[in-house]
């Protein structure tokens, strides 16, 4: 019986916590959604530039290493 309780009790608590979380959630309004979308877009652009510049720096370095061999 203890083995069954060790499985059922955590699942029951997880279910209660999940229901509580869903009840507290709300749908974002237009202002909140545009703010989140804009910040996400800025993050994508920044990460794209970082990746581009890292690639731009390492292409000549890679050519020097491979070209000398």
Secondary structure, 3 states (H helix, E strand, C coil): CHHHHHHHHHHHHHHHHHHHHHHHCCCCCHHHHHHHHHHHHHHHHHHHHHHHHHHHHHHHHHHHHHHHC
